Amino acid sequence: MTITDLRKKFIEGSYTPLDAYTDMRKIIDTDDEDINAFIEVFDDARESAVMATLQYEKEGESTPTLLGMPIAIKNNILIKGKKTTAASKMLANYIAPYDATVITRLKEQGALFTGGTNLDEFAMGSSTENSAFGVTKNPIDRTRVPGGSSGGSGAAVAMGASVAALGTDTGGSVRLPASFCGIVGFKPTYGRISRHGLIAMGSSLDQAGTLTNSVRDSELLFDVLKGKDRFDATTIGEDTYPKVQVKEKYRIGIPRDFLQEGMDADVLEVFNANVSQLVSEGHEVVDVSLPLMKRGLAAYYIVMPAEVSSNLARYDGMRYGLRVEGEDLLQEYMKTRAEGFGAEVKRRILLGTYVLSAGYYDAYYGKAENVRTMMRAELNHVYETVDLIMTPTAPTPAFKIGEKSDPLSMYLADIFTVPVNLTGVPAISVPGGTVDRDGVQLPVGIQYIAPHVGDERLFDFGKKVYDEVKGIV
């Protein structure tokens, strides 16, 4: 079901928040021991469901928008009084002392939190295989990954254990699970949703995002979450920039020269079928040139580790989190970080420290930031002639667990998504079709990218090409 479906039933009384919680909890109890979408399931959600049911009986349509809606939360987003682990041994027993701003805004609308979902440790990964709490499996094919780093959130929605979920997206970590799990994943314009209370990975790249069963649900959650926040200086007010206009028909740009980067042939066929469908619906499709997009992956894997190196310096065993005793202060630092961090986190810290070191800063980090600036200019130029840019979300469908043991091959899964985070523009992934792997039909996501603060355009277009086609109202 969608949030819209549930709210209608809740108001009618034909189905209640308690019914929804009970049904979803049954799914978790039956399937999650194997799928491992959740690090922690919140038992107190039942009490919230009971209270929401009583409130609908008394107030009906006047109730808050999200009252009683079962929503899963990625376990790197702080919920006061709950464990927030970032899927790391370093924070395995850390209890959040306050709510993230996104949690505060969901609570104000009556949302019900089903649990904290699994992720790649400190959100570093594309498959949710890098968690200290075990691998998450794709509900569609449990031999395959659900994408990452928000794989637990994607799996929770795909398996029916939550009507929607929050994730974080640093280089595609909401859109990739959406593509692999056959749902909708939305990453907003940088700054339109507060990062306060999100455990930082790459501060100039991170954004909270949504995983839902429809574009309309993504829009509904965005309307609740967006806006200026006094705790986050990077947030932008709704009147800061003129809103990008919506249209009846859109002009879509396709960077054809960029689509040959390691794509599976049948994924490209699905993409081309979606292009043909757009043309048949009256939208105009044109080729565009974005040569710097090819440099995005290289720039991202310099900028992101540099920010990781800085952000994770705080985990030293002195203030909070894991502490391993040593003979002296240096030994405590070294033992704590050696034991607390997993292999992928260590790899990115080392890489980031290297590119920021004396003698290499200008050669690597400085050049990557220059490329980033040039990419923004390139995109702005292209948006003078098109309304949206269209790519596959990923070059492949969900791959087998353990298949990509080489870090470089894993990083290539992000090739179409990381330019969005580098440039700060919004993007959405919607299901575009399926491809056959070992007799299983695996989803393929299609990504649409809008200009800066063009989030509303993505929702308008997404509802036309996905919700309306699927009969979602």
N, C-alpha and C positions, 0 to 999 in steps of 0.2 A: 504493500500500500504506500501511498504518498501521504505527506502531512495534510494536504488538502482533503484526501479521502478520509483520513482518520478524524480530522476535526468535524467534518460533516456528520460522521457516524456518532461521534461523541456528543454533539449538540442534539441529534435526534434521539439519542439514548439506545440505539440499536447495538451499540458496541461501546464499551467504556474504557477509560484509561487503565482500570484494573484488569479488564479482559486483555488489553493489548500487552500490558506488562506480564501477565500470566503466560500468554502465548509465546512471547519473545523469550521469557525466562525458560520455558520448556525447550525451546530451540537451543539456547545456551547450554542447559544442563545435558541435553542429548548429544549435541554435536561439538561443543567447544573444547572438550578434552582432547579431541583429535585435531580440530582446525586451529585452536590456540589463538583466536582473535583477541581475547581479553587477558590482560595481566591480572586485573582484579574486577570482580563483579560486585556491584554495590547492592547489598541486601536491603539497605534502607530505602531503595527506590520503591519497594512495595508500599510502604507507608505513604510516600508521596503520591502513588497511583490511587490509593484509597481516598486521600484528601481531594485529589483532582476530580475523581468521580463524583464525590459529594458536591463539589463546587459547580460542576456542569449541571447537576440536577437542580441547583438553586438559581444559577445565573444564565445558563444557556449561551446564547451568542455573545453576550457581553463579557465573557471570560477572556483572559489574555490569549494572544495568538497561538502560543506554543504550549498551552496548559496540558499537562499529561503526556506530551509527546516524548517517546523513548528515544533518547539521543546518546550515542556513544562518544566518548571523548578520548582523543589520543593522549597517551600517558606522558606527554611532555608539556601538558597544559595544566596549570595549577588549579585544583579544586580544594578549597580550605578543608583541612581535616582528613584529606585522603592522601594515600601514597602517590607520589609523583616521581617515577623512577627514571624516566627517559630510557627505559629498557637497559639500564646499566647497573653493574655491581656497585659502581660509585655512589649511586643514589637508591640502592635497593630498599632502604628503610626510611627514606626521606618523607616527612609529612608536610604537606603544603601549609604554610602559615596564613595564606590569604588566597582570595579568588583572582584568577586572571580576569581582565576586563571582559573578554568574550563570555566567560562563565557568569559574571555578574549580569550581563545583558540577557543571557538565556534564562537565568533564574528569575529576572524581572518579568519575563513572559511566561513563566510557569513550566519551563522544560523539566523533564524527568531524566536523570542521568543513569544509564544502565550500567556503565562501568568504564574503566580505563583500558584503552586498547593497546595492543602490542605494536612495536615499531622497531626499525633498525636503531641500534644504540645511538643516542643523541641525534637521531634522525639522519644518520649517515649511512645511506644505502638505497638501493632501488628494488629490493626484493623481500625485505623483512626476514632475512636470514641472519642478520648481525645482531640479534637480540640476546641479552644475557638470560632471557626467560624462554628461549627456544624459538624455533622457526614457526611462522604462521603459514598455513596452507590455503590455497585458493579453493573456495567452496565449490567452484565449477568442476575442478579437477584437482584432487588433493595430492597429486604427485607434482603439482606446479606451484609456483610462487604467486602471491596476490599482488605483486608490485610493492614498491616502497617509496619513502620510508613509512607512509601511513597505511601499511598493508593491513594492520589489525582493524582500522576504521573501515577500510574498503571491504574486508571480509565480513565484518559485523553487519553492514548494510546488505551485502550480497546474499548472506545466509538467512536474512530475515530477523536478525537478533536486535536490530534497531531500525527505526524508520529513517534515520539520518545520522551522520557522524561529523565531528570536527576532526580535521587533520591540520598539519602544517606543511607548507610547500616552499622549499628552498631552491629546488632545481627541477621540480616536477613531482614532488612527493605526494601530492593529492591527485594530480591528473594521471599519473602512471597506474596507481591502484584502480582508479576509475576505469581506465582502458582495459586492464587485465581482468577486472571483476564484472565488467558489463554494466556499469552505473555511470552517473554524471558526477564529474569532479570540477570544481570551480576554484580558481586562484584569482583573487581580486587585484586591482591596482595597488601597488605598494603604498601603504599609508592610509588606505581607506578602512582597514580594520586594525585595531590596536594590537600590538605585540606584547603589551604589558602582561606579565604572568606566563609567557611562553618561554620555556628553557631555550636559551639562545644557542644557535649553531653558527649561522652567518647573518649578522645583524642587518646588513644592507640588502639581504636576499630573502630572509624569512617572511612568510605571511601565513596567517591562519586562513584555512580554506574549508570548503564543505564537500561532503560526499552524500549524494542523495539519489532518489529514484526518478527524479524529474528535474527539468530546468526550472520550473515554477517553484519547486521547493528550495532550490539554490537561491533564487531571487528572494524568497520569503525570509530565509535565514540571513541573507546579506542585509536586508532592510533592518533586521533586528541588531545585527552586529556592527554595522558601519558607523562611522562618525568620529569626531574629534575626541581625544582622551587626554586629560591633563597629566596622566602618568606616562604618556608616550609622545615625545616631542616630534616624532616622525609622522604622526597621524595628520590627515588633512581634513579640513571642514568641508561640509557639503556645498558651501558657497564659495570655496576657494577657486575652483575652476569651472568654466562653463561646461554643462553636460553635453556629451556627444549625442547628436540627434539620431533618433530611430527613423527607419524608412519602411515603406511597404516592400520594396525589392532592393537587394543589396548588390554591390559590386565586390566580388571576392577575388583576391590576389593569391596565386599559387606559385611558390618559389620552386619551379620544376628542377632547376639545377641543384637544389638542396635535397631533393627527394631520392637521390640515388645512393645515399649514405647508408649502406648495409641493410637495406630494406628487403624483407622477404617478398618474393614475387606475388604471392597471393594476398598479402597485406596491401601491396600497391594496387592490385585489382579491386579490392574492397574500397580503397580510397577513390579510385577512378570512377567506380560505380556511384559513389556519393557525389562526385563532381557532376556526373551526368544527371543525377536526380535534381541537383540544384538548378541546372540549366533548364530542365523540363518544367520546373516550378516558376520559371521566369526571372531567376537571378542571373546576373552577368558574371562570367568567370573569365579572368585574364591571367596571363603569365606575368610574373614580376621577378625582378632580379634582386636578390639579397645575398651578395657574395660574402659579406662579413658574418652571416649566420653560421657559415661553416667554421668560423673561428670561435664561435661561442663556447663550444665544449672545452677547448684548450684554455680560453680565458677564464671560464667558470672554475676549472680545476686548478687555477692559481689563486683567484680571488677568494673562493670559498674556503680552501684550507688555511689561507692566511687569517681569515676571520675566525675560523675554528681554533687555531693556535692561540689567538688572543682570548677568545671567550672561555675556553676550557682551562686557561691558566688558573682560574679560581678554585679548581678542584685539587686542593693540595693536602687534604686531611686535617686542616687546622680549624676550619670554621664549621663545616657541616659535611655530611656524607661519610663515606668510608674513611677509616684511619687505620693504618698498619704501623705498629710500633717499630722503631729503628734505633740504632745506637746513638744517632744524633739527628739534628733537624734535617740535614740533607738526605740521610738515609730514610727518614720518615716520608719525605716528599717522594723520593724515588720508588720506595716500596709501595706506597699508597697508589701512585699513578700506574705503576707496573701491574699491580693486581686489580685495580679498579676499572681500567679501560680495556676494551677488547681490541682485536687486531686492526680492524678498519679504522677505529678512532685513533689509535696510535699512528697508523699510516698517514692519516690526514694531518695530525698534529706535527709530525716530523716534516711533511712536505710544506706545510704552512710556515713553520719556523724557518725552514731553509729559504723560501722565497722572500721572507722578510729580513733575512740576515744581511749584515753589512757586506757590500760587494755584489749582492744578488737582487736587492730590492728594486733598483732601476731596471735591471736586465729582465726581470720577470714580473713582479707585482706592478711596477709602474707601467710597463707595456700593456699588461692585461687591463688595467684601468683605462688606458688610452683606447684600447679596442672597444671597451664597454661604452665609452663616450661616442665613439664612431658608430657603433651599432645603434645607439639611440637616434643619432642623426639620420642614419640610413632608413630606419623604420619611419621616422617622421616624414621623410621624403616620399616613401612609398605610400603612406597614408594620405598624401595629397591627391592620389589617383584612385585609391581603393578604399572601401569601408572596413573590410576585415581581411585577415590573412588566414589561409587554410592549410594545415599539414596533417599527416597522421600524428597521433599522440606518441606512438612508439614505433620503431621499425619492425617489431616482431610482436606476436601475441605472448601470453604468459609462457615463460620458459620453465624447464624442469628444475626442481629443487636440487641444488648442487651442480647444475649445468655450467654456470659461469664462475668457475673458480679463479679465473684470471681477472684481476681487478679492472684492467683496461677494457675487456669485453663487457664487463658489468657497467662501466661508465658510459659506454656507447648507447645503452638503453635510454639515456637522458638527452640524446642529441637534438631532438625536436622541442624539448621542454625548457632546457636551461637558458636559451636566449630570452625567454619571457621574463625570468627572474633577474637576469642581468640588466634588462632595460626597464623593469618596473611596470610593464604594461599588464593588463588583465587577459586571462585566457580561460577557456572552458573545454573540457573533453566530454563528448557525448558518444554513446554506442553507435557505431556505423555499420556493423555487420559482424559476420563470424568467418573463421577459417577452420579447416579440419586439421587436427593433430591427433594421431593415434585413435581415430574414431570419435573424438570429442570435439564439439563445436565450441571454439574459443573466441571470446569477444575481441573486436578490434575497435579502438577508439579513434575518433576524428577530433582534432583540435582546431578551435577557432580563436584567433588572437585579435584583440581590438586595440585602438589607440589608447593613450593615457586617459584615465577616467572614463573609458568607454564601456564600463561594466554593464550599464543598462542596455547598451546596444547588443552585447552578448546575450543577455536574457531575452530580449525581443527576438533576435534571430534564432536563438536556441529553441525557444518555444515554437517558432514556425517550422523548423526543420526536424525537431525531435518530438516534443510533446504532442503537437497537433497530428503528426504522422502516426504516432503510437496511440492516439485517442486519449491522451492524458489531459484532464481538464481541472 
